[in-house]
Amino acid sequence: RRHKHGTCCTLKVLCTAEMRSALRMRCNCWYSLRRVVSYVCMRSTTLMQLLILLSSTASALLLGPAAFSPSRVGASTHAALAPRLHTQRARTARCAYDPTPKKVKSKTPKEKVKAPTSTAEQLQLTPERVFFEGPPSITETFIPGLSLFTVIGAIPFAASLARQAWTRYKITNKRLEVTSGFQGKDVVQVTWKEVTDAKWLRRFGGTCGDLVLTLRDGAKLEMRSLPEFDRNLNFIMEQLPPGFKDDCGYPDKPAREFLEKVASGAEPPVEFPAAEDASA
């Protein structure tokens, strides 16, 4: 059934519902706006307090404790900065530049004490000097020369002449050098510390001799028809390590006779040639 005021009542109900929803939305907006405003105010207050605290701390550090007083800042800020002020008062004031000159420590250079040089180092520092340098003794051509009366004697005689032309012995205070082969292209150098044994044989009454040296690796170095044999052999034995002469049986009888002649003045002393001394 239709009421006569039905239409008006329906419109009133609808208007009331819309007004309620609009009012509710407006209340919500005002509530949200109030919360935003209160949050901003709270943050602003905190930020202002922090700025006041930082400015007061900076002025206290720059101008000293006397410039910092509760009259300039709030009581809460002063209570918060009280421990820092106490620490600041305890510290001594320092300038950015210290006008007092610093003591310069005078350092005296320390003298370096060198250890005594060993025998090997002394040998390295000693300049090399040549005691003997030359070809084999000419006496090795005598017997091949007599064989020229035979047909095949020309071959050993030619070989002995080739040795005279291409073979060279060089004895120094550091090494031994033997040059041999075709046109002297084969060169063998041996230091004295590599020699472990020595054997020799004299020829033609001691005017020359053959010397065979055994090296550390087992190789052998042969020097045939070495001239001035006793003199060169004595120099070689002096360059070898101590105790080497006793192991090799040096000096033998001819070597002792040669040393007696040197001591008596019949033979010149075993030393470097005068020309070598003059050039050095």
Buried (B, 14 or more C-beta within 10 A) or exposed (E): EEEEEEEEEEEEEEEEEEEEEEEEEEEEEEEEEEEEEEEEEEEEEEEEBEEBBEEBBEBBEEEEEEEBEEEBBEEEBBEBBEEBBEEBEEEEEEEEEEEEEEEEEEEEEEEEEEEEEEEEEEBEEEEEBBBBBEBBBEBBBEEBBEBEEEEEBEEBBEEBBBBBEBBBBBBBBBBBBBBBEEEEEEEEEBEBBBBBEBEBEBBEEBBBBBBBBBBEEEEEBEBBBBBBBBBBBBBBBEBBEEEBBEEBEBBEEBBEBBBEEBEEEEBEEBEBEEEBEEEE
